[in-house]
């Protein structure tokens, strides 16, 4: 769920989810260069800190503590109301979510106190002095869930309102949505219900279905769109070996540096980078994210397919390049970086700073240690005809960024262990609502039907017309009817859980 798009200078951090996997997928994230946009006349809550969060919850002899950031909004709270807790994922917490979004409406309806908790090792929640491999061993979803349990105990005990008897509902999207489901499964005595948007629930080493999902969504707009992408990429691979054609691609794809024909890593980066243009558009298709200060999400599947089927723009390769130019201009970038050494250099920054605040190294660590989600060339070849690279993109990054403490076999084992621990789609859980959009490729490893071991009041909702985490966004009059109805159903489930 999320590393390379940051490296290329895109401050649209939630788009990083389409790049590498759900660990980068946070619908509320934004880069440090961006300022959250808030409704006129509305003030954001100030940041607060839980001063005594435990560093290692699973070592009874470790008494090290750190400061975890959180935000509180009591505007919707009514006496004896519930606690609504938004779980944040792999990015700095964005306080704009404290004053808007669908969950704000639910809080108003149910008189809830709204609280948002930042994830360890992201934003200002920095448990250690650095992000070396030694420090990052304290970064895991299991530690994050234990953080939530400890924090809930703290805020129910010490917050100014009487919350000891309050029920707790957790919310999250993308990776944080997975945390919400797992929180209800592993700590049912701490939280009373969970609302999860677009939560991948199965760790997988090679997520080949991701690009199948991208291709299918594009085909729903125009079958010719997908066919022309395939033609373009097959042609590009032929051109890559021809000096005069490489020169053309250097120019039309606006590369920051010329193609190095002798570098396998740069070859992989070249094809992977441009494939992600389409993944990005599909995953966040038609989501209005301007309330978060994100203004470069106006390119849709309709737009890129119109380009790919426009013969006046030249052959499919030139149309493919035109899509890249559109996204470069939308992001305010001059050129496209395809150099793998620059990627590795960024991933090896181990001090807290602008890069670590954005969380690229931390996300990759969780990808290596827990979730996998590598997408090799083979995973792109079937739907789009991409060249099958003899290189596993994620595994090599794991080795290069973490002093070879990870290898391909170890990452595969880590995925299997994650599924054993949480249960994948067989997890025992109750009182959850899981919402996915059929346009979003991540729904293919989430829940889209009945959960075999679920019980109590739960529902899985698949929205045919929406993409990633659409149900979390502020309601709008232009929302599809099925989205509006889904939010009504979510609120009814919450009412049932609250009794």
C-alpha positions as CSV (number, residue, x, y, z in Angstrom):
1,X,0.0,0.0,0.0
2,X,3.0,2.9,-0.6
3,X,7.9,4.8,-1.4
4,X,8.6,5.6,-5.0
5,X,6.0,8.3,-5.8
6,X,7.4,10.2,-2.9
7,X,10.9,9.8,-4.3
8,X,9.7,11.4,-7.6
9,X,8.7,14.4,-5.7
10,X,4.9,14.0,-5.6
11,X,3.5,15.5,-2.5
12,X,0.3,13.8,-3.2
13,X,1.1,11.3,-0.5
14,X,-2.1,9.3,-0.5
15,X,-1.4,8.5,-4.1
16,X,1.6,6.5,-2.9
17,X,-0.9,3.8,-2.0
18,X,-1.1,3.0,-5.7
19,X,2.6,2.7,-6.0
20,X,3.6,-0.2,-3.8
21,X,0.8,-1.5,-1.7
22,X,-1.6,-0.8,1.1
23,X,1.1,0.1,3.6
24,X,1.3,3.4,1.7
25,X,-2.3,3.8,1.3
26,X,-3.7,6.5,3.6
27,X,-6.7,8.5,2.4
28,X,-5.9,11.3,4.8
29,X,-2.2,11.6,4.3
30,X,-0.4,14.6,2.9
31,X,3.2,15.6,2.5
32,X,5.0,18.2,4.7
33,X,4.9,20.7,1.9
34,X,1.1,20.7,1.9
35,X,-1.2,22.6,4.2
36,X,-4.5,21.1,5.2
37,X,-7.5,23.0,3.8
38,X,-10.2,23.6,6.4
39,X,-13.8,24.9,6.0
40,X,-14.1,28.6,6.3
41,X,-14.4,29.7,9.9
42,X,-13.5,26.3,11.3
43,X,-10.4,26.0,13.5
44,X,-8.4,22.8,13.7
45,X,-7.8,21.2,17.2
46,X,-4.3,21.6,18.7
47,X,-2.1,18.6,18.9
48,X,-1.8,16.7,22.1
49,X,0.5,14.0,23.3
50,X,0.2,10.7,25.2
51,X,3.4,11.0,27.2
52,X,3.9,7.5,28.4
53,X,3.3,5.2,25.4
54,X,5.3,1.9,25.7
55,X,8.1,1.3,23.3
56,X,7.9,-2.5,23.3
57,X,4.5,-3.8,24.5
58,X,5.8,-7.4,24.2
59,X,8.8,-7.2,26.5
60,X,7.8,-7.1,30.1
61,X,11.2,-5.9,31.1
62,X,11.3,-2.9,28.8
63,X,10.2,0.3,30.6
64,X,11.0,2.7,27.8
65,X,8.3,5.2,26.9
66,X,7.7,7.8,24.1
67,X,5.3,10.6,23.2
68,X,2.4,9.7,20.8
69,X,0.5,12.5,19.1
70,X,-3.2,12.7,19.0
71,X,-6.1,15.2,18.4
72,X,-9.4,15.7,20.1
73,X,-12.6,17.4,18.9
74,X,-15.4,17.6,21.5
75,X,-17.8,19.7,19.4
76,X,-20.0,16.7,18.6
77,X,-19.8,15.1,22.1
78,X,-22.9,14.7,24.3
79,X,-22.7,13.5,27.9
80,X,-22.2,9.8,28.2
81,X,-21.6,9.5,24.5
82,X,-19.3,7.1,22.8
83,X,-15.6,7.5,21.9
84,X,-14.9,7.5,18.1
85,X,-11.3,6.8,17.4
86,X,-9.8,7.4,14.0
87,X,-6.7,5.3,13.5
88,X,-4.0,6.9,11.4
89,X,-1.6,5.0,9.1
90,X,1.8,5.5,7.5
91,X,1.9,9.3,7.3
92,X,1.7,12.3,9.5
93,X,-1.7,12.7,11.0
94,X,-3.8,15.3,9.2
95,X,-6.0,17.2,11.7
96,X,-8.4,18.3,9.0
97,X,-10.1,15.0,9.5
98,X,-11.2,16.2,13.0
99,X,-13.6,18.7,11.4
100,X,-14.9,16.9,8.3
101,X,-15.4,13.5,6.7
102,X,-18.2,11.0,6.9
103,X,-17.1,10.0,10.4
104,X,-17.7,13.5,11.6
105,X,-21.4,13.1,10.5
106,X,-21.6,9.8,12.4
107,X,-20.1,11.5,15.5
108,X,-22.7,14.3,15.3
109,X,-25.5,11.8,14.9
110,X,-24.4,9.6,17.9
111,X,-23.0,12.4,20.2
112,X,-19.5,11.0,20.1
113,X,-16.1,12.4,21.2
114,X,-13.8,12.4,18.2
115,X,-10.2,11.4,18.7
116,X,-7.5,10.7,16.1
117,X,-4.3,8.8,17.0
118,X,-1.1,9.0,15.0
119,X,0.8,5.8,14.1
120,X,4.1,5.1,15.7
121,X,7.1,6.2,13.6
122,X,5.1,8.6,11.5
123,X,4.7,12.4,11.7
124,X,5.6,13.6,15.2
125,X,5.1,10.2,16.8
126,X,8.8,9.2,17.0
127,X,9.5,6.4,19.5
128,X,13.3,6.4,18.8
129,X,15.9,8.9,17.8
130,X,16.3,7.6,14.3
131,X,14.9,5.1,11.7
132,X,17.8,2.7,11.5
133,X,17.0,-1.0,11.1
134,X,17.6,-1.4,14.8
135,X,15.0,1.2,15.7
136,X,12.5,0.0,13.1
137,X,12.2,-3.4,14.8
138,X,9.7,-1.6,17.0
139,X,7.6,-0.7,14.0
140,X,4.8,-3.3,13.4
141,X,1.1,-3.5,13.1
142,X,1.1,-5.6,16.3
143,X,2.8,-2.9,18.3
144,X,0.5,-0.3,16.7
145,X,-2.6,-2.2,17.9
146,X,-1.1,-2.5,21.4
147,X,-0.6,1.3,21.2
148,X,-4.3,1.8,20.5
149,X,-5.3,-0.5,23.4
150,X,-3.0,1.4,25.8
151,X,-4.2,4.8,24.5
152,X,-7.8,3.9,24.9
153,X,-7.2,3.0,28.5
154,X,-5.4,6.3,29.1
155,X,-8.0,8.6,27.5
156,X,-11.0,6.8,29.1
157,X,-9.3,7.1,32.5
158,X,-7.8,10.6,32.4
159,X,-9.8,12.7,29.8
160,X,-11.8,15.6,31.3
161,X,-15.1,13.9,30.4
162,X,-16.5,10.8,32.1
163,X,-15.6,8.2,29.5
164,X,-15.0,5.0,31.6
165,X,-18.3,3.6,30.6
166,X,-18.2,4.8,27.0
167,X,-18.2,2.4,24.1
168,X,-15.4,2.7,21.5
169,X,-15.8,2.6,17.8
170,X,-12.6,2.7,15.6
171,X,-12.4,4.0,12.1
172,X,-9.7,3.7,9.4
173,X,-9.0,3.5,5.7
174,X,-6.4,1.6,3.7
175,X,-3.8,0.1,6.0
176,X,-5.5,2.0,8.9
177,X,-8.7,0.2,7.9
178,X,-6.9,-3.1,8.3
179,X,-5.8,-2.0,11.7
180,X,-9.4,-1.1,12.6
181,X,-10.6,-4.6,11.6
182,X,-7.7,-6.3,13.4
183,X,-8.3,-4.1,16.5
184,X,-11.8,-5.4,16.8
185,X,-10.6,-9.0,16.2
186,X,-7.7,-9.0,18.6
187,X,-9.0,-6.5,21.2
188,X,-12.8,-7.0,21.3
189,X,-12.7,-6.1,25.0
190,X,-11.3,-2.7,24.1
191,X,-13.3,-1.6,21.1
192,X,-17.0,-2.3,20.5
193,X,-17.1,-1.9,16.7
194,X,-15.0,-1.0,13.7
195,X,-15.7,0.8,10.4
196,X,-13.0,-0.1,7.8
197,X,-12.7,1.5,4.4
198,X,-10.8,-0.3,1.6
199,X,-8.8,-2.5,4.1
200,X,-6.5,-5.1,2.5
201,X,-6.8,-8.2,4.8
202,X,-4.5,-10.7,3.2
203,X,-0.7,-10.3,3.0
204,X,0.7,-11.5,-0.3
205,X,4.2,-11.7,-1.7
206,X,3.4,-11.0,-5.4
207,X,0.1,-9.1,-5.7
208,X,-0.4,-10.0,-9.4
209,X,-4.1,-9.2,-9.2
210,X,-3.4,-5.5,-8.6
211,X,-2.7,-4.7,-12.2
212,X,-5.5,-7.0,-13.3
213,X,-7.8,-4.7,-11.3
214,X,-6.2,-1.6,-12.9
215,X,-6.7,-3.0,-16.3
216,X,-10.3,-4.1,-15.7
217,X,-11.2,-0.7,-14.4
218,X,-9.7,1.0,-17.5
219,X,-11.5,-1.5,-19.7
220,X,-14.8,-0.5,-18.2
221,X,-14.2,2.9,-19.7
222,X,-12.8,1.7,-23.0
223,X,-11.5,-1.7,-24.0
224,X,-9.4,0.1,-26.6
225,X,-7.7,2.0,-23.8
226,X,-6.3,-1.2,-22.2
227,X,-5.4,-2.6,-25.7
228,X,-3.4,0.6,-26.6
229,X,-1.6,0.5,-23.3
230,X,-0.5,-3.0,-24.0
231,X,0.6,-2.1,-27.6
232,X,2.5,0.9,-26.2
233,X,4.4,-1.0,-23.6
234,X,5.3,-3.9,-25.9
235,X,6.6,-1.3,-28.4
236,X,8.5,0.6,-25.7
237,X,10.4,-2.6,-24.8
238,X,11.4,-3.0,-28.4
239,X,12.5,0.6,-28.6
240,X,14.5,0.3,-25.4
241,X,17.1,-1.7,-27.2
242,X,17.4,0.7,-30.1
243,X,19.6,3.8,-29.6
244,X,17.6,6.1,-31.9
245,X,14.3,5.0,-30.3
246,X,15.7,5.5,-26.8
247,X,16.5,9.0,-27.7
248,X,12.9,9.6,-28.7
249,X,11.7,8.1,-25.4
250,X,14.1,10.3,-23.4
251,X,12.4,13.3,-24.9
252,X,8.7,12.4,-25.0
253,X,8.7,10.9,-21.5
254,X,10.6,13.9,-20.2
255,X,13.2,11.9,-18.3
256,X,15.4,13.7,-15.8
257,X,18.4,11.7,-17.0
258,X,18.9,9.7,-20.2
259,X,18.1,6.0,-20.2
260,X,21.1,3.9,-19.2
261,X,20.6,0.8,-21.4
262,X,23.1,-1.2,-19.4
263,X,21.2,-0.9,-16.1
264,X,18.6,-3.6,-15.3
265,X,17.4,-1.7,-12.3
266,X,16.8,1.5,-14.4
267,X,15.0,-0.7,-17.0
268,X,12.7,-2.0,-14.4
269,X,12.1,1.5,-12.9
270,X,11.3,2.9,-16.4
271,X,8.5,0.5,-17.1
272,X,7.2,0.3,-13.5
273,X,7.2,4.1,-13.1
274,X,4.9,4.7,-16.1
275,X,2.7,1.8,-15.2
276,X,2.1,3.5,-11.9
277,X,0.6,6.5,-13.7
278,X,-2.4,4.4,-14.6
279,X,-2.6,2.7,-11.2
280,X,-2.6,6.1,-9.5
281,X,-5.5,7.4,-11.6
282,X,-7.5,4.2,-11.2
283,X,-7.1,3.9,-7.4
284,X,-8.2,7.5,-6.7
285,X,-10.6,8.0,-9.6
286,X,-13.0,10.9,-9.1
287,X,-12.2,11.5,-5.5
288,X,-12.5,15.1,-4.4
289,X,-9.6,15.5,-2.0
290,X,-9.3,19.3,-2.0
291,X,-10.5,19.4,1.6
292,X,-7.1,17.9,2.5
293,X,-5.2,20.5,0.5
294,X,-4.7,18.0,-2.3
295,X,-5.3,19.8,-5.6
296,X,-3.7,17.4,-8.1
297,X,-6.3,14.7,-8.2
298,X,-8.4,15.9,-11.1
299,X,-7.2,13.4,-13.7
300,X,-9.7,10.6,-14.1
301,X,-9.8,7.2,-15.9
302,X,-11.9,9.0,-18.5
303,X,-9.1,11.5,-19.1
304,X,-6.3,9.0,-19.5
305,X,-8.4,6.7,-21.7
306,X,-9.4,9.6,-23.9
307,X,-5.7,10.2,-24.5
308,X,-4.9,6.6,-25.1
309,X,-7.6,6.3,-27.8
310,X,-6.9,9.6,-29.5
311,X,-5.2,8.8,-32.8
312,X,-4.5,12.5,-33.4
313,X,-1.8,12.3,-30.7
314,X,0.2,9.8,-32.7
315,X,1.0,6.2,-32.1
316,X,0.2,4.4,-28.7
317,X,3.7,5.2,-27.4
318,X,3.3,8.9,-27.9
319,X,-0.2,8.7,-26.3
320,X,1.3,6.8,-23.4
321,X,3.9,9.6,-23.0
322,X,1.1,12.2,-23.2
323,X,-0.5,10.6,-20.2
324,X,2.8,11.0,-18.3
325,X,3.1,14.6,-19.4
326,X,-0.4,15.3,-18.1
327,X,0.4,13.9,-14.7
328,X,3.8,15.7,-14.6
329,X,2.0,19.0,-15.3
330,X,-0.7,18.2,-12.8
331,X,1.9,17.6,-10.1
332,X,4.0,20.6,-11.1
333,X,7.0,18.5,-11.9
334,X,9.4,19.1,-14.8
335,X,10.7,15.6,-15.4
336,X,10.4,11.9,-14.5
337,X,13.1,10.2,-12.5
338,X,13.8,6.5,-13.4
339,X,17.1,6.1,-11.6
340,X,17.2,3.2,-9.1
341,X,20.3,4.5,-7.2
342,X,18.4,7.6,-6.3
343,X,15.6,5.5,-4.9
344,X,18.1,3.5,-2.8
345,X,19.8,6.7,-1.6
346,X,16.5,8.0,-0.3
347,X,15.5,4.8,1.4
348,X,18.8,4.7,3.3
349,X,18.2,8.0,5.1
350,X,18.0,7.0,8.7
351,X,17.7,10.4,10.5
352,X,14.5,12.1,11.3
353,X,13.9,14.8,8.7
354,X,11.7,15.7,5.7
355,X,12.0,12.2,4.1
356,X,11.5,10.2,7.3
357,X,8.5,12.5,8.2
358,X,6.9,11.4,4.9
359,X,7.7,7.8,6.0
360,X,9.1,6.2,2.8
361,X,11.7,4.1,4.7
362,X,9.2,3.1,7.4
363,X,6.6,2.0,4.9
364,X,9.1,-0.2,3.1
365,X,10.2,-1.7,6.4
366,X,6.6,-2.8,7.1
367,X,6.3,-4.1,3.6
368,X,9.4,-6.3,4.1
369,X,8.6,-7.3,7.7
370,X,4.9,-8.0,7.5
371,X,2.9,-7.5,4.3
372,X,4.9,-8.1,1.1
373,X,2.9,-6.8,-1.8
374,X,5.7,-7.0,-4.2
375,X,4.6,-6.6,-7.8
376,X,7.1,-8.1,-10.2
377,X,7.1,-7.7,-14.0
378,X,5.1,-10.8,-14.3
379,X,2.2,-9.3,-12.4
380,X,2.0,-6.5,-15.1
381,X,2.6,-8.7,-18.1
382,X,-0.8,-10.5,-18.2
383,X,-3.1,-7.4,-18.1
384,X,-0.9,-4.8,-19.9
385,X,1.9,-6.7,-21.7
386,X,4.7,-5.3,-19.7
387,X,8.1,-6.9,-19.9
388,X,8.6,-9.7,-17.4
389,X,11.5,-8.5,-15.3
390,X,13.9,-11.0,-13.7
391,X,14.0,-8.8,-10.6
392,X,11.6,-8.6,-7.7
393,X,11.3,-4.9,-7.1
394,X,10.3,-5.0,-3.4
395,X,12.7,-7.7,-2.4
396,X,15.7,-5.9,-3.8
397,X,14.6,-2.7,-2.0
398,X,14.4,-4.6,1.2
399,X,17.9,-5.9,0.8
400,X,19.4,-2.6,-0.3
401,X,17.6,-0.4,2.4
402,X,18.1,-2.7,5.4
403,X,21.6,-4.0,5.2
404,X,20.5,-7.4,3.9
405,X,18.4,-8.3,7.0
406,X,15.6,-9.2,4.6
407,X,15.7,-11.5,1.6
408,X,13.1,-12.8,-0.8
409,X,12.4,-16.0,1.1
410,X,12.2,-14.1,4.4
411,X,9.7,-11.6,3.1
412,X,7.6,-14.5,1.8
413,X,7.7,-16.1,5.3
414,X,6.8,-12.8,6.9
415,X,3.7,-12.6,4.7
416,X,2.7,-16.1,5.7
417,X,3.2,-15.3,9.4
418,X,1.1,-12.2,9.1
419,X,-1.8,-14.2,7.7
420,X,-1.4,-16.8,10.4
421,X,-1.6,-14.2,13.1
422,X,-4.5,-12.2,11.8
423,X,-6.3,-14.9,9.9
424,X,-6.6,-13.3,6.5
425,X,-10.2,-13.4,5.4
426,X,-10.8,-16.2,7.9
427,X,-10.3,-13.9,10.9
428,X,-12.7,-14.2,13.8
429,X,-14.4,-10.8,14.1
430,X,-17.7,-9.2,15.0
431,X,-19.3,-5.8,14.8
432,X,-17.5,-4.6,11.7
433,X,-18.5,-2.8,8.5
434,X,-16.0,-3.3,5.7
435,X,-16.5,-1.0,2.6
436,X,-14.7,-1.4,-0.7
437,X,-15.0,0.2,-4.1
438,X,-15.0,-2.1,-7.1
439,X,-12.9,0.4,-9.1
440,X,-10.1,0.2,-6.5
441,X,-7.6,-2.6,-7.2
442,X,-7.1,-3.2,-3.5
443,X,-10.5,-4.7,-3.1
444,X,-9.1,-7.8,-4.7
445,X,-7.3,-8.7,-1.4
446,X,-10.0,-7.3,0.9
447,X,-13.4,-8.6,1.9
448,X,-16.1,-8.4,-0.8
449,X,-18.5,-11.1,0.5
450,X,-19.3,-13.1,3.6
451,X,-16.5,-13.6,6.2
452,X,-16.5,-17.3,7.2
453,X,-15.7,-16.7,10.9
454,X,-17.5,-13.3,11.4
455,X,-20.3,-13.1,13.9
456,X,-22.6,-10.6,15.5
457,X,-23.7,-7.5,13.6
458,X,-21.5,-7.1,10.6
459,X,-21.6,-6.2,6.9
460,X,-19.3,-6.2,3.9
461,X,-20.2,-3.6,1.3
462,X,-18.9,-3.5,-2.3
463,X,-19.7,-0.2,-4.1
464,X,-19.6,-0.7,-7.9
465,X,-19.0,2.9,-8.8
466,X,-16.3,4.1,-6.3
467,X,-12.6,3.8,-5.8
468,X,-10.3,3.9,-2.7
469,X,-11.9,4.9,0.6
470,X,-14.7,6.9,-1.1
471,X,-17.1,6.3,1.8
472,X,-14.7,8.1,4.2
473,X,-14.9,11.4,2.4
474,X,-17.2,14.3,3.2
475,X,-20.7,13.6,1.8
476,X,-21.5,15.6,-1.3
477,X,-24.8,16.1,-3.2
478,X,-23.1,14.6,-6.3
479,X,-22.3,11.3,-4.5
480,X,-23.6,8.1,-6.2
481,X,-26.8,6.8,-4.6
482,X,-25.1,3.6,-3.5
483,X,-22.5,5.6,-1.6
484,X,-25.1,7.7,0.2
485,X,-27.0,4.5,1.1
486,X,-23.8,2.8,2.3
487,X,-23.2,5.7,4.8
488,X,-26.7,5.4,6.1
489,X,-26.2,1.7,6.6
490,X,-22.9,2.3,8.5
491,X,-24.6,4.7,10.8
492,X,-27.3,2.1,11.5
493,X,-24.7,-0.5,12.4
494,X,-23.0,2.0,14.7
495,X,-26.3,2.6,16.5
496,X,-26.7,-1.2,16.9
497,X,-23.2,-1.5,18.4
498,X,-23.9,1.4,20.8
499,X,-27.2,-0.2,21.9
